[in-house]
Amino acid sequence: MGLHGCLQICEHHNIIRFVVSGNLTESSDRFKDSTNQAKYLTRKMAAITDIDIMAVVTCYHNNQYIHVCFHHQVNKKQHSLTNPLDFLIGDSHFLGTSGQNLDDIDLQSTIDNRVQILEDCLKWSAIAPTRPNTLSCYPYVKNDPLYN
């Protein structure tokens, strides 16, 4: 979408939710430029719409909601979400992760294309087929968002 004209773009396309995932808010020397760009974009978007921050791989709490004290720049428009995330906006159903399930499938299989991994997950009806053997997970009792 670009950073110039975010307000006009959001209003024109009726953007009502901005989800941040995949360690974009974590500090790292390796990805310093990308992290700074992600933080800048997040601040710009927070001025015009709600920001949802998904729990990330480096969190040590089974990818449940990130407590407000861990957000670097907390404002009323930031909301903490679980990983994986399953939600509805209108009639559209969304399911997403921060990507560790794809990393794990990549390590455990001979599939060398991330898009192919995503397509296979859809065919298998399992977003994390290697779990619980290789991924840390939260013990859901009634509804497990990783399996349909």
CNS distance restraints for C-alpha pairs under 8 A (distance, minus, plus):
assign (resid   1 and name CA) (resid   6 and name CA) 7.63 0.50 0.50
assign (resid   1 and name CA) (resid   9 and name CA) 7.78 0.50 0.50
assign (resid   2 and name CA) (resid   6 and name CA) 7.27 0.50 0.50
assign (resid   3 and name CA) (resid  41 and name CA) 6.68 0.50 0.50
assign (resid   3 and name CA) (resid  44 and name CA) 7.80 0.50 0.50
assign (resid   5 and name CA) (resid   9 and name CA) 6.19 0.50 0.50
assign (resid   6 and name CA) (resid  10 and name CA) 5.99 0.50 0.50
assign (resid   6 and name CA) (resid  44 and name CA) 7.41 0.50 0.50
assign (resid   6 and name CA) (resid  45 and name CA) 7.16 0.50 0.50
assign (resid   7 and name CA) (resid  11 and name CA) 6.13 0.50 0.50
assign (resid   7 and name CA) (resid  45 and name CA) 8.00 0.50 0.50
assign (resid   7 and name CA) (resid  48 and name CA) 6.41 0.50 0.50
assign (resid   8 and name CA) (resid  12 and name CA) 5.95 0.50 0.50
assign (resid   9 and name CA) (resid  13 and name CA) 6.01 0.50 0.50
assign (resid  10 and name CA) (resid  14 and name CA) 5.51 0.50 0.50
assign (resid  10 and name CA) (resid  15 and name CA) 4.84 0.50 0.50
assign (resid  10 and name CA) (resid  16 and name CA) 7.82 0.50 0.50
assign (resid  10 and name CA) (resid  48 and name CA) 7.72 0.50 0.50
assign (resid  11 and name CA) (resid  15 and name CA) 6.66 0.50 0.50
assign (resid  15 and name CA) (resid  49 and name CA) 7.44 0.50 0.50
assign (resid  16 and name CA) (resid  49 and name CA) 5.93 0.50 0.50
assign (resid  16 and name CA) (resid  50 and name CA) 6.92 0.50 0.50
assign (resid  17 and name CA) (resid  49 and name CA) 6.31 0.50 0.50
assign (resid  17 and name CA) (resid  50 and name CA) 5.57 0.50 0.50
assign (resid  17 and name CA) (resid  51 and name CA) 6.41 0.50 0.50
assign (resid  17 and name CA) (resid  52 and name CA) 7.26 0.50 0.50
assign (resid  18 and name CA) (resid  45 and name CA) 7.46 0.50 0.50
assign (resid  18 and name CA) (resid  49 and name CA) 7.15 0.50 0.50
assign (resid  18 and name CA) (resid  50 and name CA) 6.36 0.50 0.50
assign (resid  18 and name CA) (resid  51 and name CA) 5.00 0.50 0.50
assign (resid  18 and name CA) (resid  52 and name CA) 6.02 0.50 0.50
assign (resid  19 and name CA) (resid  51 and name CA) 6.01 0.50 0.50
assign (resid  19 and name CA) (resid  52 and name CA) 4.63 0.50 0.50
assign (resid  19 and name CA) (resid  53 and name CA) 5.94 0.50 0.50
assign (resid  19 and name CA) (resid  54 and name CA) 7.03 0.50 0.50
assign (resid  20 and name CA) (resid  24 and name CA) 6.86 0.50 0.50
assign (resid  20 and name CA) (resid  25 and name CA) 7.91 0.50 0.50
assign (resid  20 and name CA) (resid  42 and name CA) 7.93 0.50 0.50
assign (resid  20 and name CA) (resid  51 and name CA) 7.28 0.50 0.50
assign (resid  20 and name CA) (resid  52 and name CA) 6.07 0.50 0.50
assign (resid  20 and name CA) (resid  53 and name CA) 4.88 0.50 0.50
assign (resid  20 and name CA) (resid  54 and name CA) 6.01 0.50 0.50
assign (resid  21 and name CA) (resid  53 and name CA) 6.37 0.50 0.50
assign (resid  21 and name CA) (resid  54 and name CA) 5.13 0.50 0.50
assign (resid  21 and name CA) (resid  55 and name CA) 7.19 0.50 0.50
assign (resid  21 and name CA) (resid  56 and name CA) 6.70 0.50 0.50
assign (resid  21 and name CA) (resid  97 and name CA) 7.35 0.50 0.50
assign (resid  21 and name CA) (resid  98 and name CA) 5.06 0.50 0.50
assign (resid  22 and name CA) (resid  54 and name CA) 7.96 0.50 0.50
assign (resid  22 and name CA) (resid  56 and name CA) 6.07 0.50 0.50
assign (resid  22 and name CA) (resid  57 and name CA) 7.56 0.50 0.50
assign (resid  22 and name CA) (resid  97 and name CA) 7.80 0.50 0.50
assign (resid  22 and name CA) (resid  98 and name CA) 4.23 0.50 0.50
assign (resid  22 and name CA) (resid  99 and name CA) 6.15 0.50 0.50
assign (resid  23 and name CA) (resid  56 and name CA) 5.56 0.50 0.50
assign (resid  23 and name CA) (resid  57 and name CA) 7.06 0.50 0.50
assign (resid  23 and name CA) (resid  58 and name CA) 7.61 0.50 0.50
assign (resid  23 and name CA) (resid  98 and name CA) 7.32 0.50 0.50
assign (resid  24 and name CA) (resid  34 and name CA) 7.69 0.50 0.50
assign (resid  24 and name CA) (resid  35 and name CA) 5.65 0.50 0.50
assign (resid  24 and name CA) (resid  38 and name CA) 6.00 0.50 0.50
assign (resid  24 and name CA) (resid  39 and name CA) 7.54 0.50 0.50
assign (resid  25 and name CA) (resid  35 and name CA) 6.24 0.50 0.50
assign (resid  25 and name CA) (resid  38 and name CA) 6.89 0.50 0.50
assign (resid  25 and name CA) (resid  39 and name CA) 6.28 0.50 0.50
assign (resid  26 and name CA) (resid  35 and name CA) 6.95 0.50 0.50
assign (resid  27 and name CA) (resid  31 and name CA) 7.79 0.50 0.50
assign (resid  27 and name CA) (resid  32 and name CA) 6.84 0.50 0.50
assign (resid  27 and name CA) (resid  35 and name CA) 6.57 0.50 0.50
assign (resid  28 and name CA) (resid  32 and name CA) 5.55 0.50 0.50
assign (resid  28 and name CA) (resid  35 and name CA) 7.44 0.50 0.50
assign (resid  31 and name CA) (resid  35 and name CA) 5.92 0.50 0.50
assign (resid  32 and name CA) (resid  36 and name CA) 6.10 0.50 0.50
assign (resid  33 and name CA) (resid  37 and name CA) 6.18 0.50 0.50
assign (resid  34 and name CA) (resid  38 and name CA) 6.08 0.50 0.50
assign (resid  35 and name CA) (resid  39 and name CA) 6.14 0.50 0.50
assign (resid  36 and name CA) (resid  40 and name CA) 6.11 0.50 0.50
assign (resid  37 and name CA) (resid  41 and name CA) 6.11 0.50 0.50
assign (resid  38 and name CA) (resid  42 and name CA) 6.02 0.50 0.50
assign (resid  39 and name CA) (resid  43 and name CA) 6.21 0.50 0.50
assign (resid  40 and name CA) (resid  44 and name CA) 6.27 0.50 0.50
assign (resid  41 and name CA) (resid  45 and name CA) 6.06 0.50 0.50
assign (resid  42 and name CA) (resid  46 and name CA) 6.02 0.50 0.50
assign (resid  42 and name CA) (resid  51 and name CA) 7.33 0.50 0.50
assign (resid  43 and name CA) (resid  47 and name CA) 6.73 0.50 0.50
assign (resid  44 and name CA) (resid  48 and name CA) 7.46 0.50 0.50
assign (resid  45 and name CA) (resid  49 and name CA) 5.95 0.50 0.50
assign (resid  45 and name CA) (resid  50 and name CA) 7.67 0.50 0.50
assign (resid  45 and name CA) (resid  51 and name CA) 7.26 0.50 0.50
assign (resid  46 and name CA) (resid  50 and name CA) 5.93 0.50 0.50
assign (resid  46 and name CA) (resid  51 and name CA) 5.91 0.50 0.50
assign (resid  46 and name CA) (resid  77 and name CA) 6.33 0.50 0.50
assign (resid  46 and name CA) (resid  78 and name CA) 7.48 0.50 0.50
assign (resid  49 and name CA) (resid  77 and name CA) 7.14 0.50 0.50
assign (resid  50 and name CA) (resid  77 and name CA) 4.66 0.50 0.50
assign (resid  50 and name CA) (resid  78 and name CA) 6.10 0.50 0.50
assign (resid  50 and name CA) (resid  79 and name CA) 7.56 0.50 0.50
assign (resid  51 and name CA) (resid  77 and name CA) 5.86 0.50 0.50
assign (resid  51 and name CA) (resid  78 and name CA) 4.72 0.50 0.50
assign (resid  51 and name CA) (resid  79 and name CA) 6.19 0.50 0.50
assign (resid  52 and name CA) (resid  78 and name CA) 5.75 0.50 0.50
assign (resid  52 and name CA) (resid  79 and name CA) 4.71 0.50 0.50
assign (resid  52 and name CA) (resid  80 and name CA) 5.85 0.50 0.50
assign (resid  52 and name CA) (resid  81 and name CA) 6.48 0.50 0.50
assign (resid  53 and name CA) (resid  78 and name CA) 7.06 0.50 0.50
assign (resid  53 and name CA) (resid  79 and name CA) 6.09 0.50 0.50
assign (resid  53 and name CA) (resid  80 and name CA) 5.05 0.50 0.50
assign (resid  53 and name CA) (resid  81 and name CA) 5.84 0.50 0.50
assign (resid  54 and name CA) (resid  65 and name CA) 7.62 0.50 0.50
assign (resid  54 and name CA) (resid  66 and name CA) 7.79 0.50 0.50
assign (resid  54 and name CA) (resid  80 and name CA) 6.17 0.50 0.50
assign (resid  54 and name CA) (resid  81 and name CA) 4.66 0.50 0.50
assign (resid  54 and name CA) (resid  82 and name CA) 5.70 0.50 0.50
assign (resid  54 and name CA) (resid  83 and name CA) 5.88 0.50 0.50
assign (resid  54 and name CA) (resid  84 and name CA) 7.95 0.50 0.50
assign (resid  54 and name CA) (resid  85 and name CA) 7.42 0.50 0.50
assign (resid  54 and name CA) (resid  98 and name CA) 7.20 0.50 0.50
assign (resid  55 and name CA) (resid  59 and name CA) 6.75 0.50 0.50
assign (resid  55 and name CA) (resid  63 and name CA) 5.13 0.50 0.50
assign (resid  55 and name CA) (resid  64 and name CA) 6.38 0.50 0.50
assign (resid  55 and name CA) (resid  65 and name CA) 6.26 0.50 0.50
assign (resid  55 and name CA) (resid  66 and name CA) 5.97 0.50 0.50
assign (resid  55 and name CA) (resid  80 and name CA) 7.37 0.50 0.50
assign (resid  55 and name CA) (resid  81 and name CA) 6.18 0.50 0.50
assign (resid  55 and name CA) (resid  82 and name CA) 5.46 0.50 0.50
assign (resid  55 and name CA) (resid  83 and name CA) 5.23 0.50 0.50
assign (resid  55 and name CA) (resid  98 and name CA) 7.49 0.50 0.50
assign (resid  56 and name CA) (resid  63 and name CA) 6.44 0.50 0.50
assign (resid  56 and name CA) (resid  83 and name CA) 6.92 0.50 0.50
assign (resid  56 and name CA) (resid  98 and name CA) 5.91 0.50 0.50
assign (resid  57 and name CA) (resid  63 and name CA) 7.33 0.50 0.50
assign (resid  57 and name CA) (resid  98 and name CA) 7.09 0.50 0.50
assign (resid  57 and name CA) (resid 100 and name CA) 6.57 0.50 0.50
assign (resid  59 and name CA) (resid  63 and name CA) 6.40 0.50 0.50
assign (resid  62 and name CA) (resid 136 and name CA) 6.53 0.50 0.50
assign (resid  62 and name CA) (resid 137 and name CA) 5.72 0.50 0.50
assign (resid  62 and name CA) (resid 138 and name CA) 5.44 0.50 0.50
assign (resid  63 and name CA) (resid  82 and name CA) 5.81 0.50 0.50
assign (resid  63 and name CA) (resid  83 and name CA) 5.19 0.50 0.50
assign (resid  63 and name CA) (resid  84 and name CA) 7.69 0.50 0.50
assign (resid  63 and name CA) (resid 137 and name CA) 7.56 0.50 0.50
assign (resid  63 and name CA) (resid 138 and name CA) 7.42 0.50 0.50
assign (resid  64 and name CA) (resid  81 and name CA) 7.13 0.50 0.50
assign (resid  64 and name CA) (resid  82 and name CA) 4.65 0.50 0.50
assign (resid  64 and name CA) (resid  83 and name CA) 6.50 0.50 0.50
assign (resid  64 and name CA) (resid 138 and name CA) 7.83 0.50 0.50
assign (resid  65 and name CA) (resid  80 and name CA) 5.40 0.50 0.50
assign (resid  65 and name CA) (resid  81 and name CA) 5.04 0.50 0.50
assign (resid  65 and name CA) (resid  82 and name CA) 4.96 0.50 0.50
assign (resid  66 and name CA) (resid  70 and name CA) 6.75 0.50 0.50
assign (resid  66 and name CA) (resid  71 and name CA) 7.89 0.50 0.50
assign (resid  66 and name CA) (resid  80 and name CA) 5.54 0.50 0.50
assign (resid  66 and name CA) (resid  81 and name CA) 6.99 0.50 0.50
assign (resid  66 and name CA) (resid  82 and name CA) 7.74 0.50 0.50
assign (resid  67 and name CA) (resid  71 and name CA) 7.57 0.50 0.50
assign (resid  67 and name CA) (resid  80 and name CA) 7.29 0.50 0.50
assign (resid  68 and name CA) (resid  74 and name CA) 7.18 0.50 0.50
assign (resid  68 and name CA) (resid  80 and name CA) 7.58 0.50 0.50
assign (resid  74 and name CA) (resid  78 and name CA) 6.48 0.50 0.50
assign (resid  81 and name CA) (resid  85 and name CA) 6.86 0.50 0.50
assign (resid  83 and name CA) (resid  96 and name CA) 7.64 0.50 0.50
assign (resid  83 and name CA) (resid  97 and name CA) 5.58 0.50 0.50
assign (resid  83 and name CA) (resid  98 and name CA) 6.65 0.50 0.50
assign (resid  84 and name CA) (resid  95 and name CA) 7.23 0.50 0.50
assign (resid  84 and name CA) (resid  96 and name CA) 5.71 0.50 0.50
assign (resid  84 and name CA) (resid  97 and name CA) 4.52 0.50 0.50
assign (resid  84 and name CA) (resid  98 and name CA) 7.21 0.50 0.50
assign (resid  84 and name CA) (resid 145 and name CA) 7.00 0.50 0.50
assign (resid  84 and name CA) (resid 146 and name CA) 7.26 0.50 0.50
assign (resid  85 and name CA) (resid  94 and name CA) 7.79 0.50 0.50
assign (resid  85 and name CA) (resid  95 and name CA) 5.63 0.50 0.50
assign (resid  85 and name CA) (resid  96 and name CA) 5.24 0.50 0.50
assign (resid  85 and name CA) (resid  97 and name CA) 6.23 0.50 0.50
assign (resid  85 and name CA) (resid 145 and name CA) 7.75 0.50 0.50
assign (resid  86 and name CA) (resid  93 and name CA) 7.57 0.50 0.50
assign (resid  86 and name CA) (resid  94 and name CA) 5.73 0.50 0.50
assign (resid  86 and name CA) (resid  95 and name CA) 4.50 0.50 0.50
assign (resid  86 and name CA) (resid  96 and name CA) 6.65 0.50 0.50
assign (resid  86 and name CA) (resid 145 and name CA) 6.82 0.50 0.50
assign (resid  87 and name CA) (resid  93 and name CA) 6.03 0.50 0.50
assign (resid  87 and name CA) (resid  94 and name CA) 5.37 0.50 0.50
assign (resid  87 and name CA) (resid  95 and name CA) 6.66 0.50 0.50
assign (resid  88 and name CA) (resid  92 and name CA) 5.66 0.50 0.50
assign (resid  88 and name CA) (resid  93 and name CA) 4.62 0.50 0.50
assign (resid  88 and name CA) (resid  94 and name CA) 6.10 0.50 0.50
assign (resid  89 and name CA) (resid  93 and name CA) 6.66 0.50 0.50
assign (resid  89 and name CA) (resid  94 and name CA) 7.94 0.50 0.50
assign (resid  97 and name CA) (resid 101 and name CA) 7.55 0.50 0.50
assign (resid  99 and name CA) (resid 103 and name CA) 6.39 0.50 0.50
assign (resid 100 and name CA) (resid 104 and name CA) 6.07 0.50 0.50
assign (resid 101 and name CA) (resid 105 and name CA) 6.24 0.50 0.50
assign (resid 101 and name CA) (resid 127 and name CA) 7.28 0.50 0.50
assign (resid 101 and name CA) (resid 128 and name CA) 5.34 0.50 0.50
assign (resid 101 and name CA) (resid 130 and name CA) 7.67 0.50 0.50
assign (resid 101 and name CA) (resid 135 and name CA) 7.42 0.50 0.50
assign (resid 102 and name CA) (resid 106 and name CA) 6.02 0.50 0.50
assign (resid 102 and name CA) (resid 114 and name CA) 7.20 0.50 0.50
assign (resid 102 and name CA) (resid 117 and name CA) 6.86 0.50 0.50
assign (resid 102 and name CA) (resid 118 and name CA) 7.63 0.50 0.50
assign (resid 102 and name CA) (resid 128 and name CA) 7.69 0.50 0.50
assign (resid 103 and name CA) (resid 107 and name CA) 6.34 0.50 0.50
assign (resid 104 and name CA) (resid 108 and name CA) 6.17 0.50 0.50
assign (resid 104 and name CA) (resid 130 and name CA) 7.13 0.50 0.50
assign (resid 104 and name CA) (resid 134 and name CA) 7.27 0.50 0.50
assign (resid 104 and name CA) (resid 135 and name CA) 7.59 0.50 0.50
assign (resid 105 and name CA) (resid 109 and name CA) 5.83 0.50 0.50
assign (resid 105 and name CA) (resid 117 and name CA) 7.38 0.50 0.50
assign (resid 105 and name CA) (resid 128 and name CA) 7.83 0.50 0.50
assign (resid 105 and name CA) (resid 129 and name CA) 7.76 0.50 0.50
assign (resid 105 and name CA) (resid 130 and name CA) 6.65 0.50 0.50
assign (resid 106 and name CA) (resid 110 and name CA) 7.19 0.50 0.50
assign (resid 106 and name CA) (resid 111 and name CA) 6.42 0.50 0.50
assign (resid 106 and name CA) (resid 112 and name CA) 6.83 0.50 0.50
assign (resid 106 and name CA) (resid 114 and name CA) 7.70 0.50 0.50
assign (resid 106 and name CA) (resid 117 and name CA) 7.68 0.50 0.50
assign (resid 108 and name CA) (resid 130 and name CA) 7.95 0.50 0.50
assign (resid 111 and name CA) (resid 116 and name CA) 7.18 0.50 0.50
assign (resid 111 and name CA) (resid 117 and name CA) 6.78 0.50 0.50
assign (resid 112 and name CA) (resid 116 and name CA) 7.85 0.50 0.50
assign (resid 113 and name CA) (resid 117 and name CA) 6.42 0.50 0.50
assign (resid 114 and name CA) (resid 118 and name CA) 6.36 0.50 0.50
assign (resid 115 and name CA) (resid 119 and name CA) 6.23 0.50 0.50
assign (resid 116 and name CA) (resid 120 and name CA) 6.02 0.50 0.50
assign (resid 117 and name CA) (resid 121 and name CA) 6.18 0.50 0.50
assign (resid 118 and name CA) (resid 122 and name CA) 6.48 0.50 0.50
assign (resid 119 and name CA) (resid 123 and name CA) 6.36 0.50 0.50
assign (resid 120 and name CA) (resid 124 and name CA) 5.99 0.50 0.50
assign (resid 121 and name CA) (resid 125 and name CA) 5.88 0.50 0.50
assign (resid 121 and name CA) (resid 126 and name CA) 5.35 0.50 0.50
assign (resid 121 and name CA) (resid 127 and name CA) 5.22 0.50 0.50
assign (resid 121 and name CA) (resid 128 and name CA) 7.41 0.50 0.50
assign (resid 121 and name CA) (resid 129 and name CA) 7.70 0.50 0.50
assign (resid 122 and name CA) (resid 126 and name CA) 6.74 0.50 0.50
assign (resid 122 and name CA) (resid 127 and name CA) 7.19 0.50 0.50
assign (resid 125 and name CA) (resid 147 and name CA) 6.99 0.50 0.50
assign (resid 125 and name CA) (resid 148 and name CA) 6.48 0.50 0.50
assign (resid 126 and name CA) (resid 146 and name CA) 6.43 0.50 0.50
assign (resid 126 and name CA) (resid 147 and name CA) 5.28 0.50 0.50
assign (resid 126 and name CA) (resid 148 and name CA) 6.92 0.50 0.50
assign (resid 127 and name CA) (resid 146 and name CA) 5.55 0.50 0.50
assign (resid 127 and name CA) (resid 147 and name CA) 6.73 0.50 0.50
assign (resid 128 and name CA) (resid 146 and name CA) 6.18 0.50 0.50
assign (resid 128 and name CA) (resid 147 and name CA) 7.76 0.50 0.50
assign (resid 130 and name CA) (resid 134 and name CA) 5.94 0.50 0.50
assign (resid 130 and name CA) (resid 135 and name CA) 7.12 0.50 0.50
assign (resid 131 and name CA) (resid 135 and name CA) 5.14 0.50 0.50
assign (resid 131 and name CA) (resid 136 and name CA) 7.66 0.50 0.50
assign (resid 131 and name CA) (resid 137 and name CA) 7.61 0.50 0.50
assign (resid 132 and name CA) (resid 136 and name CA) 6.82 0.50 0.50
assign (resid 132 and name CA) (resid 137 and name CA) 6.70 0.50 0.50
assign (resid 140 and name CA) (resid 144 and name CA) 5.42 0.50 0.50
assign (resid 144 and name CA) (resid 148 and name CA) 7.60 0.50 0.50
